[in-house]
Amino acid sequence: MKIFQHKVDKSRIPVCNILGVDVAAIDMDWLLKFTEKYIKELSGDYMCVSNVHTTVISYEDKSYCDVQNGGILAIPDGGPLSTVGQKRGFKNMRRTTGPSYMGEILKISSQRGYRHYFYGSTEATLEKLNMVLQCDYPGIQIVGMYSPPFRALTDEENKNIVEQINTVSPDFVWIGLGAPKQELWMAEHQGKIKGFMVGVGAGFDYFAGNIKRAPEWMQKCNLEWVYRLIQDPRRLFSRYLHTNMKFIWNAVIRGK
């Protein structure tokens, strides 16, 4: 396994180990200050957006757990993660979602001069995303977008996309491939991509308007998963049933 030398000292990041994943025991304010302070040093590194689903997968698959722990940090996107962390003594740990983080970064991008690249989803969604972001965030610098094919890239295709991204020198490379694919992609390209890679799952669809986020009160009550289940029951029901029960048994009851 390749060894990547982080440019930022990971020991500065408070973590709560949940089912083997070192989940950052932080809140949004901490994360934004951390990002602004180290954005240049974060180039080439990646951040995982961890939830119950990815944490349970990590518990059952050591190689994926290594990927979750291999980036600069894994933030508590899922409310149950921050709840467990608080019960284990990390009182300042709060749910910090990928889409919310993306939104906060977009708000300050114009004044900070941040440059953005978007990798993932469909061409139609990327077109909508571009229009929405240009309208909602005047002055935003979108330096590239790419919708990969629904198959593994050839070595030549992969080389070309890495060169394309690095040529435009983004500060942020937002990855919208869904878990676990996006985390595996980021880990594979760690140290090869110029820019801070952040996997935001359905974030592209949220901002493009394809999917509506849960009302704020549901987000604060850790019920966003219920809202998503109502929107896409066929795809999410079995996943939630499998991972939520395993998380409750292993992380909450057994304390792993």
N, C-alpha and C positions, 0 to 999 in steps of 0.2 A: 504493500500500500504506500502511495506517495506521501511524503511528509511536506506539509506546507508551513512556512514560517509566517505566522501572523505579524503584521506590523504594529498591531495594538496589543498591549498586554492583557490577555484574557483574565488574569487574576484580579483585574480591576472591576470585573463584572460580577455582581452577586448572583449566585445560582441556587436553585432548589432542585435536587435530583429527584425526578419522578419517573418511576419505572425505567431507570437507567438513563433518562434524558436530562441533561443539565439545562433546565429551563431558567431563563433569566428572571430573577426576582426583582422586577422593575415596574415602573409605570410609564405612561406615554411621555410625560415631561422629562423623565430621566433619559429615555431613548432619543428624544429629539435633541437634547443637549449633547448627548454622546455622539450622535450622527454629525451635528454641526461642527463639533470639535475635531473629529477624526475622519471626515469624509475623504480627504486625500489619501490617508493611510488605509482606508477601507477598500480602495481600488484593488480588484483582483480577488477579494474575499466575498463571502456570502452570508446571508442571514436567513434562518429558517423561521417560518411562522407556524408554531406548534399548537396542535389541538388534541382532543381526545383520540381522534382517529390516527393521527401520525404517531402519537405517543404509544398507543397500543401496538401499532405495527412495529415500532422500534423495540418494544418489549419482546416481541415474538421473532424479530429478525435483527441479529447483532450487526450485520453489515449496514442495515438502514439506520440503526442506532448510531453507528460510527459516523454516518453522513450527517445526522441531526447534530451530533456533537462536534463535527469537524469544521463547521463554520465559525465565525467570530461569536455568534450567539444565536439562541433559539428563543423567540419571544412567546409569552403566554397568550396566544390568540384565543384559545378556548377558556371560557369562564371557569370550568371545573379545575383547570390547572392552577389558576391564581387562588381559587378557594382552598385547594389542598395546600398550596404554598403558605397561605396565611395561617392555616391551622398548624403548620409546622414551624411557625415562628417568624415568617417573613411578612411582617405587617404592612410593608409598603408595596407588596406585590399586587398588581392590578391587571385585569384583562387588557391586553394591548394588541388589537387586531391588525392584521396586515393591511386591509383596505383603509382603516382609519389612519394608520401610519402613512400610507401612500397619500391620503388626502391632506394630511398635515404638511407633508413635504411639498406637495404641489402648491399649497397656499403660499409658501415662502420661496418658491423656486425663482420667481422673477427677480426678487430683490437680491437673492443669493447668487443668481446666475447659474443655477443648476441645469445640467443638460440630461435629457432622458431618452432611453431606448426601451422599446417594448417588444418582448419576445414571447410569442405564444398566441393561443386562440385562433380564430378564423380571420380571413381578410375582411369579411363584412363587419365583424366586431371591431377590428382595428380601425377601419374607416370611420365607424360611428364614434369610437373612442377618441380619435384624433379631432373630429369636429367638436365633440363635447368639451374636451380639454382646452382647445384653442379658444372656445367661447367663454368657458367658466374661469379660466386662468390666463388672462391677457398677458402676453409677453413670455409665455412658457416656451422653452426651447425643446422641441421634440426632434431629436436628430436622427431617428430611425425607428422603423417598425418591421417586424418579420413574423409571418405566420408559417411555421414549419409544417411539412407534410405529416400525415398521420401514419408515419412509419419511421424507422430509424434512419437518420441521415447517413449518407455515404461519407467516407473519409474526406473526399474532395468537397462535398457540400458543407461539412462541418468546418473545414479549414476556411472556406470562403466566408461563412457567416461570422466566424471569429475575426477575420480580417476586416469584414464590413463594420462590425461593432467597434473594433479598436481604432479604425480609421477616423471615426466621428467622435471619439473620446468622450463618451457619456460619463456623468457622475453616478447616475443610477441606471442599472439594467433591471427592469421589472420583468419577472418571469411569471407567465400565466399559463402553466401547463397542468396544474392540479397535482395533488399529492398522490403517490410518492414521486411521480415523474419529474416534477420541477426541482425537487431536492437532489435527485440523482444527477440531473443535468448540471446544476450549479456545482456540485462536488466534482464532477468530471472536468469542469472548466475553471475550477479554482486556480488562480495564478496565471491563467491564460487570457482572461477577459480583463480589459481596462474598464473599470467601473465597479460599483458596489452592487452585487446581485441580490435581489430580494424576491423570494417566491411569494406571490400574493393570491394564488389560487383563483377564486372567482372574482377577484378584484377588477379585472378588465370588464367583465360582464356587469358588475355593479355600476362602474363609472360610465359605461356605454349605454346604460339604461335597459339592458337585456333582462336583468334580475333586480328586483327591489330589495333593499336591505330591510331588516326588521325595524319596527318603531324603536325609538331610543329607549323607551321603558323596558322593552323586551331584551334589548342588548344589556342594559344595566342589571337585569334580573337573571342573566345567563340563559335566556330563552331564545336566543337567535336561532339555535339549532331546530327548535320547534317550528319557527317561521319558515326556515329552509325546507324542512320536511313536508310542510303543507304545500310548498311550491313544487317540490319534486319528489313525491312519495315513492314512486316506482324505483328510482335509483338510490334513494337515501335510507329507506326503511330498514332493509336488511343490514346495511352498514352500521347505522346507529344502534340497532338491536345488538349486533355482535360486539362492537367496540365499547359502547356505553356500559354494558353489563360487565365486560372484562375490566374496564377501568374502575368501576365501583368496587368490584371484588378485590382487585389487586392493589390499587392505589389508595382507596378510601378505607376499606375494611382491613386489609392485610398491611397497609402502610408501606408498600414498596415504592 
